[in-house]
Amino acid sequence: MKYSILTVFLSVAIPSFCSFSALAEVAVVVHPSNQVNLTKNDIKKIYLGKMKNFADGKVILPIDLTEGSDTRSIFNTELLGKSSSQIKAYWSKLIFTGKGTPPINVKSESEVINTVSTNPSTIGYVDASKVTDKVKVIIKF
Amino acid sequence: MKITNTSILIFILTSVIAFTSKADVKFSGYGSVVAGQTLDDGERFTADFFEVGQYENELTFNAETMIALQLTSNLADNLMITGQLTTKGSDEFKPEFSWYYLTYFAENDWTVMLGRRNIPMYYYSEFYDVGFAYPWMRPPSNLYWWQIVQFNGLHVSKDFSLGDLSNNVTVYYGNENSEDNKEMGFYAEQGFYDTAENKAIGVNENWRDITGVSWNISGDFFDVRIAYMEHQLDRDFVMDNDTIRVGLRTSQKFYGVGGSLDFNPFTVLFEYNYVRRYDTNQEEWPTFLLSLVYTWNEFQPYIVYSKADQYRVFGKEYEEHTLISYGIRYDFANSASLKVQFDNFNDQGHEPSGWDFHGSSDTLSFGIDFVF
């Protein structure tokens, strides 16, 4: 009995405590023509709606993967430092007071690559293994 | 310039007609289904002062359950219209367009909003009803106790950076005339505004020239908001002999600072407000809250303490209460959370003069907050 409780506990606890970074690497990508230099903190601000323009003044259009995507979970916990529901709570304050609009959601990583490769205003993130030469990687973590 | 309901509605309708593009309407929303009751007979706990949402010693879903549907539509590239249709248990689930406003996004991160919105008075004032946005069941109700929370007005705001800090400064102006105000009506029922001959059966509360400014500063691990607001206050009592008795002709000033500090996995939430009324009583209301939240995966156990005081030129023997609440939030889905909260309301108001009319109470509430 003791053994089975321990097994149940560990099987629940280990995945919840382990960092996702062991599973995959995420790459933040922009249009190849974009000469932007962004720190992790800048990217965090962009995805929380606190930084709206690139250094050259162009409006930034951040692209998010839809909820449930593993890459999105890694991005949220590793870079934004919040769980998906905490991010949602953060945005719900802004959405329902008219103070902000969350990033556009796209369904797949290939769609992120396509959108970013065709629109120089966008920024996105994908699993590092899905990067192609149509986009430029600015940071990996 | 007087901003009234009618003038705003006319302005919004003309704008909608002027831009009769086949604009897409986007729907979203939020809601809470909450049940609760006080633990002892004869106790009453006001969870929502403005709507007079109260718990007594019988389980009810009506004190705080509510749902809001938000509709937004872009009338032009930089012009958006927003409406919120809300329905609340405390208002017998009567649907009401409680928010409607236009947003104009100007150059250089300037934004102009015109219409009906919540007054950005305290830290949680604008999103008090969006339970999913904060850990607690509700922001401590003994601070969020004002009888006017919405107004028709004009907001101008600017986003800017100072070094690594994100800033927003908003200035606003507007009016709100609330005839037969619900919360004031509850106080009238307690007999506070009766004369020797007549009973007050209703209260007309008019807040004119509501003028304020708030400044939000956020950094990597903190978020602070400093606010100031003032307005003219006209209050009249409707008496049971069909006469109107003049209550107040005065003004009020609000000062506040509030925010959050993130020491992952702990979050500290705090707020201090001070309100001054310039009537013969020279009333003052200092209030504050302090909360500690611990985040463990999808769980957030928390504690929040709040205190409200009332002073007059004659002394401090008036309204005074503390509220200590313990609870837990569990995000069982990305868009929904389960909350359980215990509230210990301790009424320390001056008993001989009846200022302890709220009464102490212990209340248990549980519910689900969601967004869609």
Interface residues (C-beta under 8 A of the other chain):
Chain A: S16 N41 K45 K50 M51 K52 E67 G68 G81 S83 S84 S85 Q86 K88 A89 Y90 S92 K93 I95 F96 T97 G98 K99
Chain B: S28 Y30 A68 Q70 T82 Q84 Y101 T103 D109 M113 R117 N118 E126 F127 V130 F132 A133 Y134 D159 S161 D164 S166 N168 S218 D220 N264 T295 N297 E298 D331 A333 N334 S335 S337 V371
